[in-house]
Amino acid sequence: MENFTDKPYELQKYVVVPLREPMFGHNFAIRDKWIDLAKRKKKSLLIRTPFGQEIISPQKYQSESTKFKKIYLIPDRPMTMYQRNCKLTPLQDIEKYVMDW
């Protein structure tokens, strides 16, 4: 079983965002930092949850989601999050070392 407590990381085509728990149902929230990284590097978002995975462009994810701010560690600086109901497909293995030529 995959460890869903890891932080997001980059692959050749994707920014992989492992999420542990939904807000409710299949409704997950992603920090704006990871969406901006995917846009800047011109990669897709690969959202992996214990229930399944979804591959989506960061622009589409941002346009379909609702934006909210949540305070975690620093009270003066709330994090901007984007929340969306994910359309999940069954989990598949990620080939980390496949090169596209």
Phi, psi and chi 1 to 4 in degrees:
 res  aa     phi    psi   chi1   chi2   chi3   chi4
   1 MET       -  141.8 -173.4   71.2 -173.1      -
   2 GLU   -74.6  147.5 -173.4  170.9  -16.4      -
   3 ASN   -88.5  111.0 -176.6    7.7      -      -
   4 PHE   -91.6   11.6  -71.2  101.4      -      -
   5 THR   -94.1   -5.4   59.4      -      -      -
   6 ASP   -69.5  159.1  -66.1  -25.2      -      -
   7 LYS   -79.4  161.3  -68.2 -175.0  176.4 -175.9
   8 PRO   -60.6  151.4  -27.3   36.2      -      -
   9 TYR  -145.6  165.4   55.0   92.9      -      -
  10 GLU  -103.8  141.3  -72.0 -176.1   59.1      -
  11 LEU  -119.0 -173.7  -65.4  177.5      -      -
  12 GLN   -63.1  -43.0 -173.0  176.7    3.6      -
  13 LYS  -107.3  -17.7  -65.7 -178.6 -177.7  178.5
  14 TYR  -129.0  155.8  -52.8  111.7      -      -
  15 VAL  -104.9  111.8  172.6      -      -      -
  16 VAL   -87.1  123.4 -179.2      -      -      -
  17 VAL  -116.8   98.7 -176.4      -      -      -
  18 PRO   -80.4  126.9   22.2  -23.9      -      -
  19 LEU  -118.5  139.7  -60.7  173.7      -      -
  20 ARG   -92.6  -59.3 -133.9  179.3  -25.8  167.1
  21 GLU  -121.8  138.6  -62.2  175.6   12.8      -
  22 PRO   -79.4  160.7   28.3  -33.5      -      -
  23 MET   -66.4  -47.5  -57.2  -68.5 -110.5      -
  24 PHE  -166.9  143.7   51.6   88.3      -      -
  25 GLY    60.4 -122.6      -      -      -      -
  26 HIS  -111.9   31.0  -70.2  -64.3      -      -
  27 ASN   -95.8  110.3 -158.4  -32.7      -      -
  28 PHE  -117.1  156.5  -69.9   90.4      -      -
  29 ALA  -121.7  139.4      -      -      -      -
  30 ILE  -123.7  141.3  -62.5  176.7      -      -
  31 ARG   -70.4  145.4 -170.2  172.2  170.4 -166.7
  32 ASP   -63.5  -24.2   64.9  -22.6      -      -
  33 LYS   -57.5  -41.4  172.2 -178.4  176.1  178.8
  34 TRP   -77.3  -31.8  -54.1  115.0      -      -
  35 ILE   -68.3  -43.0  -64.2  171.7      -      -
  36 ASP   -65.0  -37.8  -68.0  -18.5      -      -
  37 LEU   -62.1  -44.4  175.8   72.1      -      -
  38 ALA   -64.4  -38.7      -      -      -      -
  39 LYS   -65.9  -45.1  -78.8 -177.3  176.7  178.4
  40 ARG   -64.0  -39.1 -164.7  170.2   55.8 -115.0
  41 LYS   -89.3   -2.4  -58.9  -91.0 -178.6  142.8
  42 LYS    58.9   50.8  -63.8 -177.7  172.6  115.2
  43 LYS  -122.9  163.3  -63.6 -178.5  179.4 -175.7
  44 SER   -89.2  159.6  -63.2      -      -      -
  45 LEU   -90.6  130.6  -72.7  169.9      -      -
  46 LEU  -111.9  102.3  172.8   57.2      -      -
  47 ILE   -92.8  117.7  -57.8  165.0      -      -
  48 ARG  -115.6  126.0  -68.1 -178.8   62.6   86.7
  49 THR  -127.2  168.1   69.9      -      -      -
  50 PRO   -63.2  -18.4  -22.7   31.2      -      -
  51 PHE   -93.0  -17.0  -50.0  112.5      -      -
  52 GLY   158.9 -167.2      -      -      -      -
  53 GLN  -137.7  160.8   71.3 -179.1   15.9      -
  54 GLU  -144.3  137.0  180.0 -179.4   16.7      -
  55 ILE  -110.9  125.1  -61.5  171.1      -      -
  56 ILE  -149.2  151.9 -170.6  168.7      -      -
  57 SER   -75.1  147.8   72.9      -      -      -
  58 PRO   -64.8  -32.4   14.3  -22.1      -      -
  59 GLN   -66.1  -42.6  -66.7   85.5   -1.7      -
  60 LYS   -67.2  -41.8 -174.7  173.9  179.6 -175.7
  61 TYR   -60.2  -44.2 -174.5   90.6      -      -
  62 GLN   -67.3  -37.5 -159.9  169.2   19.8      -
  63 SER   -73.2  -30.7   67.8      -      -      -
  64 GLU   -88.2   -7.1  -69.0  179.5   -3.3      -
  65 SER  -103.5  167.0   60.0      -      -      -
  66 THR  -102.7  140.9   57.6      -      -      -
  67 LYS   -98.3  135.4 -179.7  179.0  175.2 -179.6
  68 PHE  -148.1  164.2   68.9   96.8      -      -
  69 LYS  -115.1  139.5  -66.3 -171.0 -177.2 -104.8
  70 LYS  -135.0  137.2 -174.2  165.1 -178.7  167.5
  71 ILE   -91.8  126.3  -63.3  173.3      -      -
  72 TYR  -111.3  -87.5  -78.1  103.5      -      -
  73 LEU   -96.1  -40.6  -64.3  176.5      -      -
  74 ILE  -102.0  111.8  -54.1  169.7      -      -
  75 PRO   -62.6  -29.4  -16.7   25.4      -      -
  76 ASP   -78.6  -18.5  -60.4  -12.1      -      -
  77 ARG  -126.5   87.9  -59.3 -174.6   65.4 -173.8
  78 PRO   -70.6  148.8   23.6  -29.6      -      -
  79 MET   -85.4  140.5  -77.2 -170.0 -149.9      -
  80 THR   -88.7  126.2  -56.2      -      -      -
  81 MET  -123.1  151.9  -51.8  -79.5  -77.3      -
  82 TYR  -119.1  122.8  -73.1   92.3      -      -
  83 GLN  -111.7  134.5 -179.9  178.7   -7.2      -
  84 ARG  -152.2  151.0  177.7  179.5  173.3  -86.9
  85 ASN   -83.4  110.8 -162.4    5.6      -      -
  86 CYS   -80.3  142.9  -65.7      -      -      -
  87 LYS   -97.9   94.8  -62.3  162.3 -174.6   76.6
  88 LEU   -89.4  142.8  -58.2  173.7      -      -
  89 THR  -116.0  162.7   59.2      -      -      -
  90 PRO   -58.1  148.1  -22.7   30.6      -      -
  91 LEU   -64.0  140.8  -74.8  174.3      -      -
  92 GLN  -128.6  157.3  -62.3  173.1   -3.9      -
  93 ASP   -68.3  146.7  -69.0  -24.8      -      -
  94 ILE   -99.9  122.4  -59.1  173.7      -      -
  95 GLU   -84.5  103.2  -72.3   84.3   26.5      -
  96 LYS   -74.5  -25.0  -66.3 -175.4  179.8  179.9
  97 TYR  -114.3   21.9  -55.0  107.9      -      -
  98 VAL   -83.0  127.3  173.5      -      -      -
  99 MET  -102.7  138.9  -58.5  -65.5  -74.8      -
 100 ASP   -98.7  122.5  -76.4   -1.9      -      -
 101 TRP  -110.0      -  -63.6  103.0      -      -
